[in-house]
Amino acid sequence: MFSIDTIHSRVIREAWDAGISLVNDVSAGSMDPEVFSTVAKLQIPYVLMHMQGVPPDMQTAPKYETGPVLEILDFFIRQVGVLRGLGIKDLILDPGFGFGKTVQDNYRLLEELDVFKVLGLPILVGLSRKSMVYKVLGTGPEDALYGTTALHMAALQKGATILRVHDVAPALDAIRMWEQLENVRQTSREP
């Protein structure tokens, strides 16, 4: 399976010819008005990511009037409606950790990640070596692996179904540990 990370419909069309099977668009269609129609026409699974602002200035002064979780949920509800209206069936939600969010916003989002399960769609999280990890640890990205792994476990427990990672083996270990916990939970509930 190959995915493309782009904000351009032209790139999506060209990548489709090369065999991609997933589109990740950090702009949620806001930077190219033809992205949604292109994805609909080609019926490519689409990652809908939330981002406040645009990359050059999104971290300057992010602010959420009603809090990040509620505003992002409202955004997802609106955009999923638009995408479904265009006939796009395969959607994945990405709350956009680090994209126009303070460190505190990111942790609030992680703590309440399970709220997005109400939409019944897979939830992707990209936490790997982000500033929300290394700022708390007082390190840099190169020393953020253990913190990232801890947050991956928290995200899985809160409903994440897809992890976008830099370090595959530690992420797989976190998934295996989470699956073991889930198995124990399931068997302890059985009569």
C-alpha positions as CSV (number, residue, x, y, z in Angstrom):
1,M,0.0,0.0,0.0
2,F,1.3,3.4,-1.0
3,S,0.1,6.8,0.3
4,I,0.7,10.3,-0.9
5,D,1.0,13.3,1.4
6,T,-0.1,16.3,-0.7
7,I,-2.4,19.3,-0.9
8,H,-2.6,19.3,-4.7
9,S,-5.2,17.6,-6.9
10,R,-2.7,17.4,-9.8
11,V,-0.3,15.4,-7.6
12,I,-3.1,13.1,-6.5
13,R,-4.0,12.4,-10.1
14,E,-0.4,11.7,-11.0
15,A,0.2,9.5,-7.9
16,W,-3.0,7.6,-8.8
17,D,-1.5,6.6,-12.1
18,A,1.6,5.4,-10.1
19,G,-0.6,3.2,-7.9
20,I,-1.3,5.1,-4.6
21,S,-4.0,3.8,-2.4
22,L,-4.4,6.6,0.2
23,V,-4.3,10.4,0.2
24,N,-3.2,12.4,3.2
25,D,-4.0,16.1,2.8
26,V,-3.0,18.4,5.7
27,S,-5.1,21.2,4.4
28,A,-8.4,19.2,4.3
29,G,-9.0,20.5,0.8
30,S,-8.6,24.2,1.8
31,M,-5.5,24.9,-0.4
32,D,-6.8,23.3,-3.7
33,P,-10.5,23.5,-4.4
34,E,-10.2,20.4,-6.7
35,V,-8.8,18.0,-4.1
36,F,-12.2,16.7,-2.9
37,S,-13.6,16.2,-6.4
38,T,-10.5,14.4,-7.5
39,V,-10.6,12.1,-4.5
40,A,-14.3,11.5,-5.1
41,K,-13.8,10.8,-8.8
42,L,-10.9,8.3,-8.1
43,Q,-12.5,6.9,-4.9
44,I,-9.2,7.0,-3.0
45,P,-9.4,6.6,0.8
46,Y,-8.8,10.1,2.2
47,V,-7.2,11.2,5.5
48,L,-9.1,14.3,6.7
49,M,-6.7,16.3,8.9
50,H,-7.4,19.3,11.0
51,M,-5.0,22.2,10.9
52,Q,-5.6,25.7,12.3
53,G,-3.9,28.3,10.1
54,V,-1.3,27.5,7.4
55,P,2.1,25.9,7.9
56,P,4.2,29.1,7.8
57,D,2.3,30.7,10.7
58,M,0.1,28.0,12.3
59,Q,2.2,27.8,15.5
60,T,2.4,31.6,15.9
61,A,-0.5,32.0,18.3
62,P,-3.0,29.1,18.0
63,K,-6.3,29.9,19.8
64,Y,-9.5,27.9,20.2
65,E,-12.6,29.8,21.4
66,T,-14.5,26.8,22.7
67,G,-11.4,24.5,23.1
68,P,-9.6,22.4,20.6
69,V,-11.6,19.2,21.0
70,L,-15.1,20.8,20.4
71,E,-13.8,22.9,17.5
72,I,-12.1,20.0,15.8
73,L,-15.2,17.8,16.3
74,D,-17.3,20.5,14.7
75,F,-14.8,20.8,11.8
76,F,-14.9,17.0,11.3
77,I,-18.7,16.9,11.3
78,R,-18.9,19.6,8.7
79,Q,-16.2,18.2,6.5
80,V,-17.3,14.6,6.7
81,G,-20.8,15.8,5.6
82,V,-19.2,17.6,2.6
83,L,-17.1,14.5,1.7
84,R,-20.0,12.1,2.0
85,G,-22.1,14.4,-0.1
86,L,-19.5,14.0,-2.9
87,G,-19.6,10.2,-2.6
88,I,-16.3,9.7,-0.7
89,K,-16.7,6.6,1.3
90,D,-13.4,5.7,2.9
91,L,-12.4,8.4,5.4
92,I,-9.9,8.5,8.1
93,L,-9.8,11.3,10.7
94,D,-6.6,12.9,11.9
95,P,-6.9,15.6,14.6
96,G,-3.6,17.1,13.5
97,F,-1.4,17.0,16.5
98,G,1.0,19.9,16.3
99,F,-0.7,21.6,13.4
100,G,-1.9,24.9,14.9
101,K,-2.1,23.7,18.4
102,T,-0.2,24.5,21.6
103,V,1.5,21.8,23.7
104,Q,-1.5,22.1,26.1
105,D,-4.0,21.9,23.2
106,N,-2.2,18.7,22.0
107,Y,-2.5,17.0,25.4
108,R,-6.1,18.0,25.8
109,L,-6.8,16.5,22.4
110,L,-5.0,13.3,23.3
111,E,-6.9,13.1,26.6
112,E,-10.2,13.5,24.9
113,L,-9.4,11.6,21.6
114,D,-12.2,9.1,22.2
115,V,-14.7,11.9,21.6
116,F,-14.1,11.5,17.8
117,K,-15.2,7.9,17.9
118,V,-18.8,9.2,17.8
119,L,-18.2,9.7,14.0
120,G,-17.6,6.0,13.5
121,L,-14.4,6.5,11.4
122,P,-10.9,5.3,11.9
123,I,-8.7,7.8,13.9
124,L,-5.1,8.4,12.8
125,V,-2.6,10.0,15.2
126,G,0.8,11.4,14.3
127,L,2.7,12.0,17.6
128,S,6.1,10.6,16.6
129,R,8.9,12.8,18.0
130,K,6.8,15.9,17.8
131,S,7.4,19.0,19.9
132,M,4.6,18.1,22.3
133,V,6.8,15.2,23.3
134,Y,10.3,16.7,23.4
135,K,9.3,20.0,24.9
136,V,7.8,18.2,27.9
137,L,10.9,16.0,28.2
138,G,13.2,19.0,27.8
139,T,15.1,17.3,24.9
140,G,15.0,17.4,21.1
141,P,13.3,15.1,18.6
142,E,16.3,12.7,18.6
143,D,15.7,11.9,22.3
144,A,11.9,11.7,22.1
145,L,11.4,8.0,21.3
146,Y,10.4,6.8,24.8
147,G,8.0,9.7,25.2
148,T,6.5,9.0,21.8
149,T,6.0,5.3,22.7
150,A,4.3,6.3,25.9
151,L,1.9,8.6,24.0
152,H,1.3,5.9,21.4
153,M,0.0,3.7,24.2
154,A,-2.2,6.5,25.5
155,A,-3.6,7.2,22.0
156,L,-4.4,3.5,21.4
157,Q,-6.3,3.4,24.7
158,K,-8.2,6.5,23.7
159,G,-9.4,5.1,20.4
160,A,-6.6,5.7,17.8
161,T,-6.7,3.0,15.2
162,I,-3.8,4.1,13.0
163,L,-0.4,5.4,14.2
164,R,1.8,7.4,11.9
165,V,5.3,6.7,13.1
166,H,9.0,7.3,12.5
167,D,10.2,4.3,14.6
168,V,8.3,1.2,13.4
169,A,9.6,-1.4,15.8
170,P,8.8,0.5,19.1
171,A,5.4,1.4,17.7
172,L,4.7,-2.3,17.0
173,D,5.8,-3.1,20.5
174,A,3.3,-0.6,21.9
175,I,0.5,-2.0,19.7
176,R,1.3,-5.5,20.9
177,M,1.2,-4.4,24.6
178,W,-2.1,-2.6,24.0
179,E,-3.6,-5.7,22.2
180,Q,-2.5,-7.8,25.2
181,L,-4.3,-5.4,27.6
182,E,-7.4,-5.5,25.4
183,N,-7.4,-9.3,25.4
184,V,-7.3,-9.3,29.2
185,R,-10.1,-6.8,29.3
186,Q,-12.2,-8.8,27.0
187,T,-11.7,-12.1,28.8
188,S,-12.4,-10.6,32.2
189,R,-15.8,-9.4,30.9
190,E,-16.8,-12.8,29.7
191,P,-19.2,-14.7,31.9
